[in-house]
Amino acid sequence: MIKSPCIKHCSLNTNGVCLGCFRTTQEISNWRNMNEEEKTEVCSKIRLRASSVQKMRNEGVSDDGQT
């Protein structure tokens, strides 16, 4: 069973992505209804989003893509 990636640090950027868990609002609301394969896919997307946000932060770009 895959646990929710929520870390109770909810803050959405302008793209509708939580800056705490890096899920979209749709992924957050559908999480309980997803099967294990769907959750695994979301977790892969989360890792990519988190990496992208960290890269932007390192380059001095805000989480919303603005300098």
N, C-alpha and C positions, 0 to 999 in steps of 0.2 A: 504494500500500500504506500503510495507516494503522499507525503504530507504537504500541506499547503506551504508555499514559499513565503507567505505573509510574515513580516517581522514587526507588524504593528507600528510602522513608520510610514503611514499613508500620506502621500503628497503627489498629486497628478501634475504632469507637465502639460504643455499646450497640445501635445500629441495624444493625450489620454493614456499615458503610461505612468504607472506608479513608480516613483523614485525610491521606494523602499524595497519592493519585490520585483520590479521591472516587468510586471504583467500589464496588459491592456485592461481597460475597464470591462471589455467583453470576456476576457480570460478570467478575470476576477469573479464576475457574476456567474460564469458557467462552470467554475472549478468543481463544485460538488456534483455536477451531472456528467463530468468527463470520465471516460474509462482510463485505465492505466496507460494505454498507448497514447491517448490524447494528452494526458498530463506529462508524459515523458517528452512529447513534442514541444509542449509549452516550456518545459524546463530547459530544453535546448535553445529555444528562442530567448529565454531569460538570460542565459549565459552570454549570448551574442549582444543583447541590448546592454547588459551591464558592462561588457567590455567596450562597447561603443561609447557609452556615457563616460566611462573612466578616461578613454582616449580624448574625448572632447574636453573634459575637465583639465586634463594635463596640457592641452593646447590653449587653455584660457577661454573656452567657449562655454556658455551657460548650458544647463540641461535642456533648455528650449531652443538651442541652436543659435543663440545670439552672443555676440562678443561684448 
